[in-house]
Amino acid sequence: MQYVSTANKDFLDEVIADRSLTFAEKVLSIKRCDEIGKIASTDEIIVAKVDLAMAHDGTAPLAIKVLKELGIKKVWDNDKIILHIDHTYPASSEQIADFHSIMRKFAIEQRCRIQEGNICHQYMLEHFVVPGMLIVGADSHTTTQGSLGTFATGVGSTEIAAIFASGKIWLKVPESIKIIFDGKLPRGVFAKDLILYIMSKISCEGANYKAIEFTGNIVKDFSISSRATLCNMSVEAGAKAGIVEMDEITEKYLISMGRKAMLRIHSGKEAEYVEIIKENVENMEPYVALPHNVDNVKAVGDVEGQPIDQAFLGSCTNGRFEDLEIAAKILNGKKVKDGVRLIITPASKLVYKTALKSGVIETLLKAGATITSSTCGACVGTHCGVLGSGEICISCSNRNFIGRMGSPKSKVYLASPATVAASAIKGVITDPRKYLG
Amino acid sequence: MEGRAWKFGDNINTDIIIPYKYKARTIDPKSLANHCMEGIDPKFSKKVRKGDFIVAGKNFGCGSSREQAPVAIKACGISAVIAESFARIFYRNAINIGLPVIAHKDFPKIINEGDTIEVDLKKGVIKNLTKKKIIRVEKQPKFLEKMLQAGGLVEYYKKFRKFPW
């Protein structure tokens, strides 16, 4: 996979070296196709060329219907369109199976890429994303893909249909917020805790229409998995994109995945931010978002003892290998509390395979966990962990809205994989630091 | 456009507007409409009349990219959503499917449930006829306005054989 630049090399070099532009302005300047060779400034509405476009079984069937209505016979570039069957995989009903069939048929007709049984954002990171891309997905958590130094944003079905047809999108160049995490990360505190803390600080509309750049020594030390968790939940604050600029860790990850193309885009040193949030993480703790809003956040100690029926570890937020690994570390030699179900959904087949080879899956199974296929099922309340009336779940997914995981009378608490694992042992919300040596 | 106001608070998210379980089952607007706002008012779709308005607080439509959320609202007969602010994907989706969305930071505060509202998008004026208050709203960029006037992206494309940007 390669990124595209609409302008010539001189302009590209000029933009990359510019000291006054944000990351978002730089990427959008080199992708714009309405006025090629003109800087894309904050608040300007531009038309840009997309590097990759994707949709999943929750959004693609409607997009395919729209394309038919528009009379589009051929998509813009079959190589750059990726369809994911992940939200309810394998199908849990006839209707869903029919939606999947529509997608498979479309992929064959258009000869575009389709994959099944891997959560879309994780699969994109593993297989396609390279720094410098503009990625548009028909899923709000497309922001996850900003963790590899891209500008990645979500849209709906009609809009992704227009992008499948044209390869272009209109965008307002967003203002940017810079979030700097510095200091020494305390034991038992993870990327998920940092982003929950930020949610409580800026609220669930605090970054609406804006891009968030994450930086600081903590982020620079973070793995791609942890960076993905930050970018993933940026949209919970309303952000258009969540970004961690590429560095040696990004490069190593890409090379390990067999990819090389990299556009080294860094925000200018004098770039303007609408807000700069600087946090020393030293005093941070494990956090929990209480029902029914993601910004309803408290320290784990304030909710400790809250009984749970289900503990869920998975989703595009926290279903990666390092998440399963930390859960296995906590659950090693322990048992999930009687009456509580621990559901673990690896984010992709590769994550599953890695966890299997390393012995992590065996540890989790021995502790009493149920391992599912890689799907969005539990997080969006379709299958593999739907909650009944009055049930309470601690989940490392991204949303705790009313009815999100099933019954409108159920409740979802959000936390890190470590907190989820510790809570599964006790059967009540538990501080994971007790289990980490 | 003239109709009654249905009032909601802040952060009305897409799971409240249309839970995934229905969205996974169907893309038929009428079937979706039956479950519109179910997360907060299960009888909403039965009570609402064609031409009514949804009036809400901050961050309306936050959450998922599901276009089925504005589709369900439109299929219920709602003629426009007036809110203090909108989440960005919902805002785009609404315009793309031809559901007018009007953001004003103060106006929703002076609308009560059941008030009669009149909206003139061409003039950029909304009125609370019950309370006899008028406000002017900021116009959208031209291409978005054209798209709304055509009835959404699909209708625009059918009419002009090109995308509006």
Interface residues (C-beta under 8 A of the other chain):
Chain A: D34 I45 V47 D57 G58 T59 P61 L62 K65 V66 E69 L70 H87 T88 S93 Q95 I96 F99 G137 A138 D139 S140 T142 G154 V155 G156 S157 T158 E159 A162 A165 S166 K168 W170 C204 E205 N208 Y209 G238 K240 N293 V380 G381 T382 R399 F401 I402 G403 R404 P408
Chain B: N11 N13 T14 D15 I16 P19 Y20 K21 K23 A24 R25 T26 I27 E38 G39 I40 K58 N59 C62 G63 S64 S65 R66 E67 Q68 S85 A87 R88 I89 R92 N93 N96 I97 P141 F143 G152 L153 V154 Y157 K158 F163 W165
